[in-house]
Amino acid sequence: MISLNNFKKIFTTVLLILTLAFVEIATNSQMAIADTATNPTAAEVFSANCAGCHINGSNIIRRGKNLKQKALKKYGMDSIANISNLVTNGKGIMPAYKDRLSEQQIIDVSAYVLSQAQTDWK
């Protein structure tokens, strides 16, 4: 039989382990939420920074300069490098995003544009 003293020690140890496990789970959950907030997906970056002019791959300013596959090819924007350069430095009325987006976000959103163009933005 377990003495009351030993029971208290076991109970305290189990309680401590459960508390630590709960803290670990809560911390990991908070880190996952923070990671999503600080590392948005390419679709989220596009939505927040590009969709104002390029919703669904269109161009509300200059219709022919859209993000559809045919236009990207026509204007030499059918590679991640070329799209990244345009997003980074801007051109004409399109602003530069080098001060707003990280280099990785620019590369990711460029790849996103190409992948969406391949499916005709569906």
C-alpha positions as CSV (number, residue, x, y, z in Angstrom):
1,M,0.0,0.0,0.0
2,I,1.1,3.5,-0.8
3,S,1.5,5.8,2.2
4,L,-0.1,9.2,2.2
5,N,3.3,10.8,2.0
6,N,4.3,8.8,-1.1
7,F,0.9,9.5,-2.7
8,K,1.4,13.2,-2.3
9,K,4.9,13.0,-3.9
10,I,3.5,11.0,-6.8
11,F,0.5,13.3,-7.2
12,T,2.7,16.4,-7.1
13,T,5.1,14.8,-9.7
14,V,2.2,13.9,-12.0
15,L,0.7,17.3,-11.6
16,L,4.1,19.0,-12.4
17,I,4.5,16.8,-15.5
18,L,1.0,17.6,-16.8
19,T,1.6,21.3,-16.1
20,L,4.8,21.3,-18.1
21,A,3.2,19.4,-20.9
22,F,0.4,22.0,-21.0
23,V,2.9,24.8,-21.1
24,E,4.8,23.2,-23.9
25,I,1.7,22.7,-26.0
26,A,0.5,26.3,-25.4
27,T,4.0,27.6,-26.3
28,N,4.1,25.6,-29.5
29,S,0.6,26.8,-30.4
30,Q,1.6,30.4,-29.8
31,M,4.8,29.9,-31.9
32,A,2.7,28.4,-34.8
33,I,0.3,31.4,-34.7
34,A,3.2,33.9,-34.6
35,D,5.0,32.0,-37.4
36,T,1.9,32.3,-39.6
37,A,1.6,36.0,-38.8
38,T,5.2,36.8,-39.5
39,N,5.6,34.4,-42.5
40,P,2.5,34.8,-44.7
41,T,2.0,32.5,-47.6
42,A,2.7,33.6,-51.1
43,A,-1.1,33.8,-51.7
44,E,-1.4,36.1,-48.7
45,V,1.5,38.3,-49.9
46,F,-0.1,38.5,-53.3
47,S,-3.5,39.3,-51.8
48,A,-2.2,42.0,-49.5
49,N,0.2,43.7,-52.0
50,C,-0.7,42.8,-55.6
51,A,-4.4,42.0,-55.8
52,G,-5.4,45.6,-55.7
53,C,-4.3,46.0,-59.3
54,H,-3.9,42.3,-60.3
55,I,-7.0,40.6,-58.9
56,N,-7.3,37.1,-60.4
57,G,-4.3,37.8,-62.6
58,S,-5.9,40.8,-64.4
59,N,-4.6,44.4,-64.5
60,I,-7.1,47.1,-63.6
61,I,-4.7,49.8,-64.8
62,R,-3.4,48.4,-68.2
63,R,-5.6,45.5,-69.4
64,G,-3.0,44.0,-71.7
65,K,-0.3,43.8,-69.0
66,N,-2.0,41.2,-67.0
67,L,-0.6,38.2,-65.2
68,K,-2.0,35.6,-67.6
69,Q,0.4,33.2,-69.2
70,K,0.1,34.7,-72.7
71,A,0.9,38.2,-71.5
72,L,3.7,37.0,-69.2
73,K,5.4,35.3,-72.1
74,K,4.8,38.3,-74.5
75,Y,6.5,40.7,-72.1
76,G,9.3,38.3,-71.0
77,M,7.9,37.9,-67.5
78,D,7.7,34.1,-67.7
79,S,10.4,33.3,-65.2
80,I,10.7,33.7,-61.5
81,A,13.9,35.8,-62.0
82,N,12.2,38.3,-64.3
83,I,9.1,38.6,-62.2
84,S,11.2,39.0,-59.1
85,N,13.2,41.8,-60.7
86,L,10.0,43.6,-61.7
87,V,8.5,43.2,-58.2
88,T,11.7,44.3,-56.5
89,N,12.4,47.4,-58.7
90,G,9.0,48.3,-60.1
91,K,8.6,49.7,-63.6
92,G,6.5,52.6,-65.0
93,I,3.5,53.0,-62.7
94,M,4.1,49.7,-60.9
95,P,5.9,50.5,-57.6
96,A,9.0,48.8,-56.3
97,Y,8.4,46.4,-53.4
98,K,12.0,46.0,-52.3
99,D,11.4,48.1,-49.2
100,R,8.0,46.4,-48.3
101,L,8.7,42.7,-48.9
102,S,11.6,40.4,-48.1
103,E,13.7,38.9,-50.8
104,Q,12.1,35.5,-50.0
105,Q,8.6,36.9,-50.2
106,I,9.3,38.4,-53.6
107,I,10.6,35.1,-54.9
108,D,7.7,33.2,-53.4
109,V,5.1,35.6,-54.8
110,S,6.8,35.5,-58.2
111,A,6.6,31.7,-58.2
112,Y,2.9,32.0,-57.1
113,V,2.2,34.3,-60.1
114,L,3.7,31.7,-62.5
115,S,1.8,28.8,-60.9
116,Q,-1.5,30.7,-61.0
117,A,-0.9,31.7,-64.6
118,Q,-0.4,28.0,-65.6
119,T,-3.9,27.3,-64.2
120,D,-5.4,30.5,-65.7
121,W,-5.9,31.9,-62.2
122,K,-8.5,29.3,-61.2
